[in-house]
Amino acid sequence: MDNCRKNIAYYHLPGLFEFYELYRTFLPLFREHREYFYDWCDIGSIYGAPADCIWGGGRVGFGDHEAQEVLDLLNEFGISPRLTFSNSLLRPEHLSDRKCNALCRLFEDSRQQPGIIIHSDLLLDYLKKNYPGYYFVSSTTKVLTDFQQLLDEVEQDRFRYVVPDFRLNKAFPQLRPLSPAQKSKMEFLCNECCWFGCRDRKRCYEAVSRKNLGEAHPDHICAAPDAESGYRFSKAMENPAFIGIKDILNTYLPMGFSQFKIEGRGLGSALILEFLLYYMTKPAYHLHVREAIYLDSMLDLF
C-alpha cells in the first residue's frame, strides 16, 4: 500500500474472520479473472476481529475462523490484514489480554504490512511500543463530525489513514483544498446505513464496547426512523452520504482521494457479495461471479 497506483480506488473490505469462506472463493476469482472486475479498483485490506475479542469495537465480532488460516489466505493473495481493535472504553488491565496479544503477534508476520483500526489512545501507545510492525487507522467510532477535528487527526503522524464520520463524506468545499498528503490519508466510509441525523452514534459504539468487554449494560436502543428494518443496501444508497461507484470515478478519484471503506462485518455473506458485485464487478460479469460463489458447496451464504 505504500506504492498505491494513481487513479486507483482501494477498497477496505469487511469480515477478516467473519467471511473467510466467501473470500476463499472470491479472491481466486479476482486474481484469475481480472477481466470480470473494474480496472480502476483494487483491494487495500480486509478488516475484522474474531468473536470474544475484548479490544474489538464498532461491531460485536462473531467470526470464529482459525486465525492462521485467515493469515495464510491473505498472504497468498498479497492483501493487508487489518485487526479491528476500536474499543473506546479500554482500561490498563485490558492491555494484557492473552487472545488479543496473540493475534497481534501472529498477524505482525503478515507478508503485506498489517494494520490495526483503533480508537483508544491507551491501546495505541501500547501497540506502538510492543508491535512496531503495524500501521494504524483512526477509527470512524471516534465520530469525527467537526472538520477541524478531522484535520487535527489527519495531521498526526501515528495514523496512516483516518476514517471520518460518514456525514463529512460530501463536505467538498473543505475536502477539495486539502493537500495531496492530507487527501492520501482520508478513508471514506461508503455504504453507511445509519440515519444521517443521528446524535447517538458515539453512545451506540460505546454500548458495543461494553458488550465486547463483557460488562452488563442495557442495549442501546436506536431512535432512528425505520430502525427496525435493520441494514438494507437499498436504504444505504438513499443516504445523503452514500458514495457510489460514479461518485468514486467522477468525483473522489479526480479530486485525489483513493481509500474507501465498505462496512458490513455484522451482516451476512449474501449481502457482502452484493457489495463486491456493486463496487468491484463489471455488470456483464455479475452472473459469472454469482455462479462461482453459489456453486461452492462449502459456502453458506445465508
LINPE-V472343 format. One record per pair of residues at least 6 apart in sequence whose ideal C-beta (glycine too) atoms are under 8 Angstrom apart, sorted by the first residue. I is the first residue (numbers start at 1). J is the second residue. Records with the same first field share a line. If there is no record, write none. Layout:
I=J, J
This chain:
1=10, 44, 45, 80, 112, 113, 160
2=113
4=10, 184, 258
5=42
7=40, 253, 258
8=40, 41, 42, 253, 258
9=40, 41, 42, 248, 252, 253, 258, 260
10=41, 42, 43, 44, 258, 259, 260
11=41, 42, 43, 44, 260, 261, 262, 279, 280
12=44, 45, 46, 47, 82, 187, 259, 260, 261, 262
13=23, 43, 45, 46, 47, 262, 272, 275, 276
14=46, 47, 48, 262, 263, 264, 265, 267, 272
15=22, 23, 46, 48, 63, 264, 265, 272
16=46, 47, 48, 49, 63, 70, 74, 81, 82, 83, 84
17=48, 49, 50, 51, 61, 63, 64, 65, 67, 70
18=48, 61, 62, 63, 65, 265
19=48, 63, 269, 272
20=63, 65, 69, 70, 73
21=65, 269, 296, 298, 299, 300
22=269, 272, 273, 293, 299, 301
23=46, 73
24=73
25=292, 293, 296, 299
26=273, 276, 289, 293
27=73, 76, 77, 79
29=36, 289, 292
30=36, 37, 43, 77, 280
31=77
33=285, 288
35=285
36=281, 282, 285, 288, 289
37=280, 281, 282, 285
38=245, 280, 281, 282
40=249, 253
41=279, 280
43=77, 79
44=80, 259
45=79, 80, 81, 82, 115
46=74, 79, 80, 81, 82
47=81, 82, 83, 84, 115, 117, 265
48=61, 63, 82, 83, 84, 265
49=55, 56, 61, 63, 83, 84, 85
50=61, 63, 64, 65, 67, 99, 103
51=61, 62, 63, 64
52=61, 99
53=61, 85, 99, 100, 103, 212
54=87, 90, 94, 97, 99, 100, 212, 213, 214
55=85, 87, 90, 94, 97, 100, 123, 212
56=84, 85, 86, 87, 212
57=84, 85, 86, 87, 88, 119, 139, 141, 205, 208, 209, 212
58=84, 86, 117, 139, 140, 141, 205, 208, 265
59=84, 208, 265, 266
60=208, 211, 212, 266
61=84, 212, 265
62=266
63=265
67=103, 106, 107
68=106
70=81
71=81, 106, 107, 109, 110
74=80, 81, 110, 112
75=110, 111, 112
78=111, 112
79=112
80=110, 112, 113, 114, 115
81=107, 110, 112, 114, 115
82=114, 115, 116, 117, 137
83=103, 104, 107, 114, 115, 116, 117
84=116, 117, 139, 265
85=100, 116, 117, 118, 123, 127
86=117, 118, 119, 120, 139, 141, 205
87=94, 119, 120, 123, 209, 212, 213
88=119, 120, 141, 142, 205, 206, 209
89=120, 206, 209, 210, 213
90=120, 122, 123, 209, 213
91=122
92=122
94=213
95=122, 123, 126
101=130
104=116, 127, 130, 131, 134
105=131
107=114
108=114, 131, 133, 134
113=133, 134, 135
114=133, 134, 135
115=134, 135, 136, 137, 160
116=127, 134, 135, 136, 137
117=136, 137, 139, 163
118=124, 127, 136, 137, 138, 139
119=138, 139, 141, 142
124=136, 158
127=134, 136
128=136, 158
135=160, 161
136=158, 159, 160
137=159, 160, 161, 162, 163, 187
138=144, 153, 156, 159, 161, 162, 163
139=163
140=163, 164, 165, 166, 189, 261
141=202, 205
142=153, 165
143=165, 201, 202, 205
144=150, 153, 162, 164, 165, 168
145=165, 167, 168
147=168, 171, 174
150=162, 164, 165, 168
151=182
153=159, 162
154=162, 182, 185, 186
155=182
159=185
160=185
161=185, 186, 187, 259
162=185, 186, 187
163=187, 188, 189, 261
164=186, 188, 189
165=201
166=188, 189, 192, 194, 239, 241
167=196, 241
168=174, 175
169=188, 189, 241, 242, 243
170=240, 241
172=251, 255
175=183, 186, 255, 257
176=255
178=186, 256
180=256
183=255, 256, 257
184=256, 258, 259
185=259
186=257, 259
187=259, 260, 261
188=243, 252, 257, 259, 260, 261
189=241, 261, 263
190=242, 243, 244, 248, 260, 261, 262, 263, 279
191=233, 236, 237, 242, 243, 262, 263, 264, 275
192=236, 239, 241, 242, 263
193=231, 232, 233, 235, 236, 239
194=201, 224, 239
195=224, 225, 227
196=239, 240, 241
197=224
198=204, 224
200=220, 222, 223
203=220
204=220, 222
206=220
207=217, 219, 220
208=220
210=217
211=217
226=235
229=235
231=264, 266, 267, 271
233=271, 274, 275, 278
236=242
237=244
243=252, 260
244=278
245=278, 279
248=260
252=258, 260
260=279
262=275, 279
264=271, 272, 275
268=301, 302
269=299, 300, 301, 302
270=301, 302
273=289, 290, 293, 301
276=289
277=286, 289, 290
281=289
293=299, 301
294=301
